[in-house]
C-alpha cells in the first residue's frame, strides 16, 4: 500500500507541478503583503518581520507536504464498491489507508525537493532556533493530519460521499493552521478557538518552534502526543461502527 501511494503521487506529476506553482505564488504574495503591513515596525505580537517571513514560508511548505489524498481515495472506493476488496484483505483497512497516505506523502516530497530552493528564494528563511524540537513537532503534526483525514474519510460509510466535507475541512484546517496569518495575531475568542483545535499542529506550532516564537517545548509536545493518542482512539471507535455500515455499490 505504501508503494501504491508513492506511485500514485509520481503518476500524476502534472497535478503536483501545478500545485507547486501555486505554492510559490502564494508564498511570494504573502511576503509582499506582510512586508507592506509591517512597514516601519520592527515587530508585532513578539514576531519580527524576518521571523514572520520565515514562519510563513515554512508553514506553507509544511501544509503542502502534509496534503492528504486518502479522503479522496476512500470516497472513490466506497462510491464504486471496490472498498470490498480492501475489507477482504488480511491487513486492517485503517493500516492499509495509513500506509497508502505515507507512501503518497513520500512521493510528493520527492517531487517537492527541487522546488524548495525556489520557495525559499521568493519567501525567506532563518536559522532554526530549535531544530530537534521542530522535527519532533512536525512529525507529530503529520500524524495528527493523517488521523484527521482518516476521520473525515470514515464519514463516507454513512453519507457515501465526502467531497463537500473534505472541501470544508481543507478550508477550516488551513485557516486555523495559521498559513496566512500566525495564530499569535488571532484576537480574543478566535485565538482561544484556534488554540483549542488540533489544526495548529499542522503549521503554526512546528514553524513557531523553528523561528523561536514557541519556546516552551515540553507542554507543546505533550499536548501533541495527547492529540495523537486521542485521535487514534477515536478512529478505532468510529471504525468499529463504520465497517458495519458498508454498502457495496457500483454494480
C-alpha positions in Angstrom: 0.0 0.0 0.0 2.9 2.3 0.7 4.4 1.6 -2.8 0.9 2.2 -4.4 0.6 5.6 -2.6 4.1 6.6 -3.8 3.5 5.5 -7.4 0.2 7.4 -7.4 2.0 10.6 -6.4 4.6 10.1 -9.1 2.0 9.2 -11.8 0.1 12.5 -11.5 3.1 14.7 -11.7 1.3 17.5 -13.6 -1.1 18.0 -10.7 1.9 18.3 -8.3 3.7 20.7 -10.6 0.6 22.9 -10.8 0.2 22.9 -7.0 3.9 23.8 -6.7 3.4 26.8 -8.9 0.5 27.8 -6.7 2.7 27.4 -3.6 5.5 29.6 -5.0 3.0 32.3 -5.9 1.2 32.1 -2.6 4.5 32.4 -0.6 5.6 35.4 -2.8 2.3 37.2 -2.4 2.3 36.6 1.4 5.8 38.1 1.6 4.7 41.2 -0.3 1.6 41.7 1.8 3.2 41.2 5.2 6.2 43.3 4.3 3.8 46.2 3.5 1.7 45.5 6.6 4.7 45.7 8.9 6.0 48.9 7.2 8.4 50.6 9.6 7.5 48.3 12.6 10.3 46.2 14.0 8.0 43.5 15.3 4.3 42.7 16.1 2.9 40.2 18.6 6.5 39.4 19.6 7.4 38.4 16.0 10.0 40.3 13.9 9.5 40.6 10.1 12.3 38.2 9.2 10.8 35.7 11.7 7.4 36.2 10.2 8.5 35.7 6.6 10.4 32.5 7.6 7.3 31.4 9.5 5.0 31.9 6.5 7.4 30.2 4.2 7.8 27.1 6.5 4.1 26.9 7.4 3.0 26.9 3.7 5.7 24.3 2.8 4.5 22.1 5.7 0.9 22.3 4.7 1.7 21.5 1.1 3.9 18.5 2.2 1.2 17.3 4.5 -1.5 17.4 1.9 -3.5 14.2 2.1 -5.2 12.2 -0.7 -6.6 9.4 1.5 -10.0 11.0 1.8 -10.5 11.2 -2.0 -9.3 7.6 -2.4 -11.6 6.2 0.3 -14.5 8.2 -1.0 -14.0 6.8 -4.5 -13.6 3.2 -3.3 -16.8 3.5 -1.2 -18.7 5.0 -4.1 -17.6 2.4 -6.6 -17.8 -0.6 -4.2 -14.2 -1.5 -4.5 -13.8 -1.0 -0.8 -15.0 -4.6 -0.6 -11.5 -5.8 -1.7 -9.9 -3.6 0.9 -12.0 -5.1 3.6 -11.3 -8.6 2.4 -7.5 -8.3 2.8 -5.8 -9.7 5.9 -4.4 -6.3 6.8 -6.8 -3.9 8.6 -8.4 -1.2 6.5 -7.0 1.6 8.7 -3.5 0.2 8.4 -3.9 0.0 4.6 -5.0 3.6 4.2 -2.4 4.9 6.6 0.3 3.1 4.7 -1.1 4.4 1.4 -1.0 8.0 2.7 2.6 7.7 4.0 3.7 6.5 0.6 1.8 9.2 -1.2 3.4 11.8 1.1 6.9 10.4 0.3 6.2 10.6 -3.4 5.0 14.2 -3.0 8.2 15.1 -1.1 10.4 13.6 -3.9 8.7 16.0 -6.3 8.8 18.9 -3.8 12.5 18.8 -3.2 13.6 20.6 -6.4 11.0 23.4 -5.7 12.1 24.1 -2.1 15.0 26.4 -3.1 12.6 28.4 -5.2 10.1 28.7 -2.4 12.9 29.8 0.0 14.1 32.3 -2.6 10.7 34.0 -3.0 10.0 33.7 0.7 12.6 33.8 3.4 14.3 31.5 5.9 16.3 31.9 9.1 18.5 29.6 11.1 16.4 27.3 13.3 16.0 28.3 16.9 15.5 24.6 18.0 15.8 22.2 15.1 15.2 18.9 17.1 12.1 20.4 18.6 11.0 21.5 15.1 11.4 17.9 13.7 9.5 16.3 16.6 6.6 18.7 16.4 6.5 18.4 12.6 6.4 14.6 12.7 3.6 14.5 15.3 1.8 17.3 13.3 1.8 15.0 10.3 0.4 12.1 12.4 -2.4 14.4 13.5 -3.1 15.4 9.9 -3.3 11.8 8.7 -5.6 10.9 11.6 -8.0 13.8 10.9 -8.0 12.9 7.2 -9.0 9.3 8.0 -11.7 10.5 10.4 -13.2 12.7 7.6 -13.0 9.7 5.2 -15.0 7.4 7.6 -18.0 9.8 7.2 -18.4 8.2 3.7 -19.6 5.0 5.2 -22.7 6.8 6.3 -23.1 9.5 3.6 -21.5 7.6 0.7 -19.8 11.0 -0.4 -17.3 13.1 1.4 -16.2 15.7 -1.2 -18.2 18.5 0.4 -16.8 17.6 3.9 -13.2 17.4 2.5 -13.5 20.9 0.9 -14.9 22.4 4.2 -12.2 20.6 6.2 -9.4 21.9 3.9 -10.7 25.5 4.3 -11.0 25.3 8.0 -7.8 23.4 8.7 -5.6 25.8 6.6 -7.1 28.8 8.3 -6.6 27.5 11.8 -3.2 26.1 10.8 -2.0 29.7 10.5 -0.7 29.5 6.9 -1.9 33.0 6.1 -1.9 34.7 9.5 0.0 33.4 12.5 -2.2 32.3 15.4 -0.4 34.9 17.6 -2.4 37.6 15.7 -5.8 35.9 16.2 -7.9 38.1 18.6 -10.0 37.0 21.6 -12.4 34.2 21.1 -10.9 33.3 17.7 -7.5 32.9 19.2 -8.8 30.7 22.0 -10.7 28.6 19.5 -7.6 28.2 17.3 -5.6 27.2 20.4 -8.1 24.5 21.4 -8.2 22.9 17.9 -5.6 20.4 16.6 -5.1 22.3 13.3 -2.4 24.5 14.7 0.0 21.5 14.8 -0.1 21.3 11.0 1.5 24.7 10.5 1.7 27.2 13.4 3.4 25.0 16.1 6.3 23.5 14.1 7.0 26.8 12.3 6.7 28.7 15.6 9.2 26.3 17.2 11.6 26.8 14.3 11.7 30.6 14.5 11.9 30.6 18.3 8.4 32.1 18.9 7.4 28.9 20.8 10.0 28.1 23.4 8.1 26.0 26.0 8.5 22.7 24.2 7.6 20.1 26.9 3.9 21.2 27.3 3.7 21.6 23.5 5.0 18.1 22.7 2.9 16.5 25.5 -0.2 18.2 24.1 0.6 16.8 20.6 1.1 13.4 22.0 -2.3 13.6 23.7 -3.9 14.6 20.4 -2.2 11.8 18.5 -3.4 9.2 21.1 -6.9 10.7 21.5 -7.5 10.8 17.7 -6.2 7.2 17.4 -8.7 6.0 20.0 -11.5 8.0 18.3 -10.6 6.4 14.9 -10.8 2.9 16.4 -14.2 3.7 18.0 -15.7 5.1 14.8 -14.2 2.4 12.6 -15.7 -0.3 14.8 -19.1 1.2 13.9 -18.3 2.3 10.3 -17.4 -1.1 8.9 -20.9 -2.4 9.8 -22.3 0.3 7.5 -20.7 -0.9 4.4 -22.9 -0.7 1.3 -21.4 -2.2 -1.9 -22.2 0.0 -4.9 -21.0 0.1 -8.5 -22.8 -2.9 -9.9 
